[in-house]
Amino acid sequence: MSDVQQRIADIVKSNRVVLFMKGTAQFPMCGFSGRAVQILKACGVTDLTTVNVLEDEEVRQGIKDFANWPTIPQLYVNGEFVGGSDIMREMYESGELQKMLGATQQA
C-alpha cells in the first residue's frame, strides 16, 4: 500500500463519518460536494470529518483508486465506502442513509 493509500485508510478508519470532497463543509467548491454536505446535515450528522481533496493532489488521485470510484465526493461510514452524492441522495430519499447514520451514531 502506498503512503497516500495508507493515509486515506487511516483517515477512514479513525473517523466514523468521512467525506472526501472539493472544498470544506463551510465552503464547498463544487455542487456535488455541497449537496453531499447538505444531505449529511439533513441526516443530523454532527461528527462529520471532511477532507478537502483540492489541498492535496496525492489524496485527490489516491481516493479514486482507494474505492475504485472515479468521482468526488466520496462518503465513508464506519470505514465502509458508501458512494458519491447521487448514491447519497438516493439513499437519503429512501431513508436508508438515515438508518445507516442513525444506527451508528452512538458507536
Secondary structure, DSSP 8 states (H G I E B T S, - for coil): --HHHHHHHHHHHH-SEEEEESB-SSSBSSHHHHHHHHHHHHTT--SEEEEEGGG-HHHHHHHHHHTT--SS-EEEETTEEEE-HHHHHHHHHHTHHHHHHHHTTT-
